[in-house]
Amino acid sequence: MKLWALSLLLAILVHGVAGDGFVRTGGARFLLNGSPYYANGFNAYWLMYVASDPSQRSKVSAVFREASSHGLTVARTWAFSDGGYRPLQYAPGNYNEQMFQGLDFVVAEARRFGIKLILSLVNNYENFGGKKQYVNWARSKGQYLNSDDDFFRNPVVKGFYKNHVRTVLYRYNRFSRIHYKDDPTIMAWELMNEPRCTSDPSGRTIQAWIMETASFVKSIDRNHLLEAGLEGFYGHSSPQRMRLNPGFNIGTDFIANNRIPGIDFATLHSYPDQWLSSSNQQYQLSFLNNWISTHIQDAQYILHKPILLTEFGKSWKVPGFSTKGRDVLFNTVYSKIYSSARRGGAAAGGLFWQLLTEGMDSFRDGYEIILSQNPSTANVITQQSRRLYQIRRIFARMRNIERLKKARAARGKPIGN
């Protein structure tokens, strides 16, 4: 414990006691204003979409208010909607101002309720456009493309994506009057929601794309953290780990992808009820335990970066569902995170999928949590928020004691008097 406390202090000294409100990293930990930072949070992909209609913005305010009252401090959401119905970007480089002002409202409202945001910049899937829409845009410009995976390879498509990144990062918020790239409300950018490239299972295509795009983001914005959006599947850089994958080989590589210098922290998703649908719940929980533990160890001892479990949940649409079973899954995830965090490990928090508020039935997907309607699960969530807050308090106190010792030493007084 003493050794860990010393390493924490050194990390704080090396990175400085920044008081600007940006979340930083120090070794395998997040730091906020010089103190360790842990994220108990949620996903709410729908925030911009709902906020683009001023008459519905109360739902965004309500979900932030309810989240804050349960100690939740981080929300992950989409900063994309490409083509299709009510898009943010209706053609390459052409934006719907009403939708953008919806995102402005989300960022400003998160700030008001003390919630940090992880903003994802494009989807792997067709929902809200995704890589398929980008590839179709390039085809309409005369590019001959065989696969949606050409999103990762074609220079025209990559140019469209980089332009979107640039547009979002330089966006001037109409409510807060702060450019996104300068706003500490945003904790991190996410390159893509669950990148997959099944046409190249070797992993080389995704590796090259992350290297290129991470460097591009950092060339614009060094204030914010950056993550790739990975689900955590192991690849050819760690063949001994590939047996842990739940039967997927989708061209990503947890170790190699997260070793890229521009990537500040690792991410992990886990849906045992989807991934292992033919197995019983006991086996699924065993997989979950092992999946999380292994990734935390790898983040700490191989990557030397923090890790966030950015998606997890249990669907009531899956046969055999029970609220008790969901609470057990949440407790399993939270206990793994807490156990690592209290030892100074790399686990920095978890974000469940997904949080809704009252009157949003059309957004239900089976995984939704409405805090007022799910009291036992809400209690599990709140308890985790309290535990992580207590860890922050302990280490803030340690830092204050160290400051006092330094002040006394500077005045020439013996320490301990």
Number of C-alpha atoms within 10 A of each C-alpha: 9 7 8 12 15 11 15 22 18 14 19 22 13 10 14 12 14 16 11 12 16 22 24 23 21 24 21 24 25 25 24 19 16 25 26 24 22 25 25 30 30 25 24 20 20 16 25 26 22 19 24 23 13 12 9 12 19 12 18 21 20 14 20 27 18 18 26 18 12 21 20 24 22 27 28 27 22 23 25 27 25 26 19 14 10 15 20 26 20 16 16 18 12 11 18 15 13 16 22 25 21 22 26 25 24 25 24 20 20 24 18 14 16 15 24 24 24 23 24 22 22 26 24 20 17 12 13 21 22 22 26 21 24 24 26 19 18 23 15 10 10 9 15 13 15 9 13 21 21 22 25 22 15 15 13 18 23 20 13 19 22 17 14 22 22 16 15 19 18 16 17 19 18 15 13 16 12 16 15 21 20 17 22 18 24 26 23 23 25 24 25 23 20 20 23 22 22 17 14 15 18 18 23 16 20 24 19 15 17 22 18 14 19 22 16 15 20 15 10 13 18 12 18 22 23 23 24 27 23 23 22 23 24 26 25 18 15 13 10 10 16 18 13 15 15 13 11 16 19 19 22 29 26 26 22 17 26 26 20 18 11 22 21 26 27 32 24 22 23 21 17 23 19 13 14 15 13 9 11 12 17 9 12 19 18 12 18 19 16 13 20 21 17 14 27 27 17 18 26 21 13 12 24 21 26 23 30 24 27 26 20 21 24 24 20 16 10 13 9 10 14 13 14 11 15 18 19 15 21 20 17 16 23 24 15 19 27 22 12 19 22 16 13 20 23 28 33 26 27 29 25 26 25 24 24 27 21 12 9 10 10 6 14 13 13 14 19 22 22 20 20 12 11 12 12 15 21 17 14 16 23 18 16 24 22 15 17 22 16 13 19 19 14 13 17 15 13 15 18 11 12 13 12 13 16 14 13 15 12 10 9 9 12 10 11 6 5
